[in-house]
Amino acid sequence: MNKKDWLFEITPKNNLLDLNLKEVWRYRDLLMLFVKRDVITVYKQTVLGPLWYLIQPLFTSIIFTLVFNNIAGISTGQIPSFLFNLAGVTSWNYFKECLTATSDTFKKNEAIFGKVYFPRMIMPMSIVISNLLKFGIQLFVFVCFYMYFYLSGYTIAPNIYVFFFPILVLLMGMIGLGLGMIISSMVTKYRDLTFLVSFGVQLLMYISAVMYPLNLMREKLINLENGTDYSWIVDLNPIAHMVEMSRFMLLNEGSVTMFNIIYTVIFTIIIFFLGLLIFNKTEKTFIDTI
């Protein structure tokens, strides 16, 4: 057969900056198949099935309300504590699921990667897209409780910037995907990272202002007994800014500056493309080290 008659030619990628996005688009049908698989199989053999999508954020929000608001006495202003926590948990869960599920891509799919060729990027991308369904269900639950509290007489209203909320969701998916691809590439050589991810995600939740106002956390980190200022932990954490932006858009609660927005967007884009570069480089040799 003449070389000109070939439909595709699989060759090593020598260009470090080759992100392989055109090939991902060519395999978009396979991407949708993986998305469908992820949605159907995750809770297929469970008793409650998709109800777990609802149970987890609701119980988490209830525990946060009891511990941080009722016992610790943290105020959420005019916003009901449960609704405040539910908004933070819903946004945080999407980022967390994208990060944890994509951080083990090579290890979990080594069998299929070793047999069939397709752009490896499709696997983590399918996870991020399928998690949108879970996020959509949890967001619907949030809207239901929002309407309940509104009809109960609470003075709550979304911010005019709520129309930019889909962009915020896109940024959360991008940073979760980017960090997940970086970690997944490192797991091929350092298996211990698999255990550190779950532990690190729990720590990250507490410094991302999921269950308390961002300004309160910043004040507490400044006014420490030894006088040391640790507020930079919050200022340099883009996830904390994303959670705060979500509450600002949905509940008109909190403060968001232009600097925080620009910093979060730039940081997310850098992490996403860095993850793409590292992931594409690792996929050439991971089968020898996995």
Buried (B, 14 or more C-beta within 10 A) or exposed (E): EEEEEEEEEEEEBEEEEBBBEEBBEEBEEBBEEBBEEBBEEBBEEEEEEEEEBBEBBBEBBEEBBBEBBEEEEBEBEEBBBBBBBBBBBBBBBBBBBBBBBBBBBBBBBBEEBEEEEBBBBBBBBBBBBBBBBBBEBBBEBBEEBBEEBEEEEBEBEBBEBBEEBEEBBEBBBBBBBBBBBBBBBBBBEEEEBBEEBEEBBEEBBEBBBBBBBBEEBBEEBBEEEEEEEEBEEBBEBBBBBBBBBBBBBBBBBBEBEEEBBEBBBEBBBEBBBBBBBBBBBBBEEBEEEB
